[in-house]
Amino acid sequence: MYNLELRPTRRHLLGQEFDKFFDSLNAKAQEAMYSPTCEILDEEKRYSVSLDIPGIKKEDINLEVNENQFFVTGERKRGEQQVVRSEKVYGKFARVFTLPKDVNPDAIVASFENGMLDISLPKRRKSPYSKDKYQLKPIPPKE
């Protein structure tokens, strides 16, 4: 009678090592790439942006306008408790929005309550000339 022993092949062992390596990278990447979900509404006089960022303190959120870019950055910090299991995402986050041309960046306001960041991006008043159409006519010949 033959004694058959099943041993993992080198390929199988190497595959397991790769799986462990990439699983650890994936966990780190998820923490590094935290991106809060958002909703953007186009209303008559403004754009409304709301971001879900529960578990963050107001002082850990930064808002900045640079040219036509609007930046929302912050950090969700892990507490000091001994965690047995966690499915929450911690770390720094950043969202960047390109401002439409009709937004007045000097009038942007935001509020933060119950884990919801609400940002109001008021639209500029429309110019009376913005909808004018002109007929092209040939230039009369010189005499």
One Martini backbone bead per residue (centre of mass of N, CA, C, O) as a GRO file, in nm:
protein
  143
    1MET     BB    1   0.099   0.035   0.018
    2TYR     BB    2   0.033   0.371  -0.014
    3ASN     BB    3   0.157   0.689   0.103
    4LEU     BB    4  -0.036   0.974   0.088
    5GLU     BB    5   0.079   1.312   0.064
    6LEU     BB    6  -0.038   1.635   0.109
    7ARG     BB    7   0.130   1.900  -0.051
    8PRO     BB    8   0.220   2.196  -0.108
    9THR     BB    9   0.304   2.377  -0.351
   10ARG     BB   10   0.495   2.629  -0.451
   11ARG     BB   11   0.275   2.777  -0.596
   12HIS     BB   12   0.075   2.781  -0.360
   13LEU     BB   13   0.256   2.927  -0.157
   14LEU     BB   14   0.300   3.179  -0.330
   15GLY     BB   15   0.002   3.254  -0.351
   16GLN     BB   16  -0.040   3.301  -0.047
   17GLU     BB   17   0.165   3.531  -0.019
   18PHE     BB   18   0.030   3.722  -0.217
   19ASP     BB   19  -0.240   3.741  -0.073
   20LYS     BB   20  -0.132   3.864   0.189
   21PHE     BB   21  -0.001   4.112   0.065
   22PHE     BB   22  -0.258   4.229  -0.084
   23ASP     BB   23  -0.440   4.244   0.165
   24SER     BB   24  -0.266   4.452   0.317
   25LEU     BB   25  -0.275   4.670   0.097
   26ASN     BB   26  -0.582   4.702   0.086
   27ALA     BB   27  -0.618   4.804   0.375
   28LYS     BB   28  -0.435   5.053   0.340
   29ALA     BB   29  -0.580   5.177   0.093
   30GLN     BB   30  -0.854   5.223   0.224
   31GLU     BB   31  -0.748   5.427   0.432
   32ALA     BB   32  -0.605   5.627   0.222
   33MET     BB   33  -0.897   5.634   0.031
   34TYR     BB   34  -1.087   5.811   0.171
   35SER     BB   35  -1.431   5.877   0.046
   36PRO     BB   36  -1.681   6.065   0.062
   37THR     BB   37  -1.996   6.092   0.010
   38CYS     BB   38  -2.206   6.252  -0.248
   39GLU     BB   39  -2.423   6.540  -0.327
   40ILE     BB   40  -2.555   6.712  -0.621
   41LEU     BB   41  -2.730   7.020  -0.666
   42ASP     BB   42  -2.936   7.193  -0.911
   43GLU     BB   43  -3.034   7.503  -0.855
   44GLU     BB   44  -3.143   7.807  -0.926
   45LYS     BB   45  -2.924   7.976  -0.711
   46ARG     BB   46  -2.771   7.688  -0.662
   47TYR     BB   47  -2.538   7.473  -0.526
   48SER     BB   48  -2.556   7.150  -0.366
   49VAL     BB   49  -2.345   7.007  -0.114
   50SER     BB   50  -2.322   6.670   0.019
   51LEU     BB   51  -2.155   6.512   0.300
   52ASP     BB   52  -2.062   6.203   0.438
   53ILE     BB   53  -1.907   6.253   0.785
   54PRO     BB   54  -1.891   6.060   1.018
   55GLY     BB   55  -1.688   6.100   1.305
   56ILE     BB   56  -1.635   6.412   1.273
   57LYS     BB   57  -1.488   6.699   1.340
   58LYS     BB   58  -1.514   7.023   1.259
   59GLU     BB   59  -1.195   7.085   1.302
   60ASP     BB   60  -1.127   6.839   1.073
   61ILE     BB   61  -1.229   7.051   0.858
   62ASN     BB   62  -1.153   7.160   0.517
   63LEU     BB   63  -1.190   7.467   0.326
   64GLU     BB   64  -1.111   7.538  -0.031
   65VAL     BB   65  -1.019   7.794  -0.265
   66ASN     BB   66  -0.870   7.740  -0.604
   67GLU     BB   67  -0.986   7.904  -0.822
   68ASN     BB   68  -1.179   7.633  -0.972
   69GLN     BB   69  -1.134   7.495  -0.685
   70PHE     BB   70  -1.282   7.263  -0.446
   71PHE     BB   71  -1.186   7.183  -0.111
   72VAL     BB   72  -1.216   6.874   0.083
   73THR     BB   73  -1.080   6.817   0.406
   74GLY     BB   74  -0.964   6.543   0.630
   75GLU     BB   75  -1.019   6.348   0.948
   76ARG     BB   76  -1.045   6.018   1.070
   77LYS     BB   77  -1.017   5.920   1.397
   78ARG     BB   78  -0.888   5.697   1.604
   79GLY     BB   79  -0.935   5.562   1.884
   80GLU     BB   80  -0.818   5.418   2.203
   81GLN     BB   81  -0.958   5.169   2.175
   82GLN     BB   82  -1.012   4.830   2.185
   83VAL     BB   83  -1.032   4.661   1.887
   84VAL     BB   84  -1.182   4.376   1.746
   85ARG     BB   85  -1.373   4.515   1.520
   86SER     BB   86  -1.354   4.677   1.185
   87GLU     BB   87  -1.549   4.866   0.918
   88LYS     BB   88  -1.414   5.121   0.930
   89VAL     BB   89  -1.293   5.432   0.810
   90TYR     BB   90  -0.969   5.571   0.826
   91GLY     BB   91  -0.847   5.898   0.782
   92LYS     BB   92  -0.775   6.067   0.516
   93PHE     BB   93  -0.937   6.322   0.311
   94ALA     BB   94  -1.044   6.403  -0.039
   95ARG     BB   95  -1.220   6.662  -0.217
   96VAL     BB   96  -1.271   6.760  -0.563
   97PHE     BB   97  -1.411   7.055  -0.716
   98THR     BB   98  -1.537   7.192  -1.000
   99LEU     BB   99  -1.620   7.501  -1.077
  100PRO     BB  100  -1.848   7.665  -1.207
  101LYS     BB  101  -1.872   7.969  -1.371
  102ASP     BB  102  -2.147   8.058  -1.196
  103VAL     BB  103  -1.977   8.076  -0.939
  104ASN     BB  104  -1.950   8.237  -0.621
  105PRO     BB  105  -1.673   8.210  -0.418
  106ASP     BB  106  -1.745   8.446  -0.199
  107ALA     BB  107  -2.044   8.288  -0.118
  108ILE     BB  108  -1.955   8.048   0.033
  109VAL     BB  109  -2.124   7.800   0.236
  110ALA     BB  110  -2.122   7.616   0.559
  111SER     BB  111  -2.239   7.308   0.723
  112PHE     BB  112  -2.225   7.111   1.041
  113GLU     BB  113  -2.436   6.814   1.101
  114ASN     BB  114  -2.458   6.496   1.190
  115GLY     BB  115  -2.233   6.418   0.957
  116MET     BB  116  -2.318   6.675   0.773
  117LEU     BB  117  -2.206   6.837   0.483
  118ASP     BB  118  -2.308   7.167   0.385
  119ILE     BB  119  -2.294   7.323   0.059
  120SER     BB  120  -2.305   7.657  -0.073
  121LEU     BB  121  -2.322   7.754  -0.432
  122PRO     BB  122  -2.358   8.038  -0.558
  123LYS     BB  123  -2.493   8.209  -0.811
  124ARG     BB  124  -2.463   8.415  -1.050
  125ARG     BB  125  -2.574   8.662  -1.205
  126LYS     BB  126  -2.704   8.721  -1.497
  127SER     BB  127  -2.631   8.846  -1.782
  128PRO     BB  128  -2.789   9.040  -2.020
  129TYR     BB  129  -2.573   8.929  -2.253
  130SER     BB  130  -2.574   8.605  -2.256
  131LYS     BB  131  -2.839   8.575  -2.479
  132ASP     BB  132  -2.735   8.713  -2.710
  133LYS     BB  133  -2.798   8.750  -3.059
  134TYR     BB  134  -2.627   8.755  -3.370
  135GLN     BB  135  -2.612   8.879  -3.687
  136LEU     BB  136  -2.461   8.800  -3.980
  137LYS     BB  137  -2.304   9.042  -4.190
  138PRO     BB  138  -2.192   9.177  -4.450
  139ILE     BB  139  -1.939   9.359  -4.554
  140PRO     BB  140  -1.904   9.634  -4.704
  141PRO     BB  141  -1.762   9.758  -4.961
  142LYS     BB  142  -1.515   9.939  -5.068
  143GLU     BB  143  -1.478  10.260  -5.249
   0.00000   0.00000   0.00000
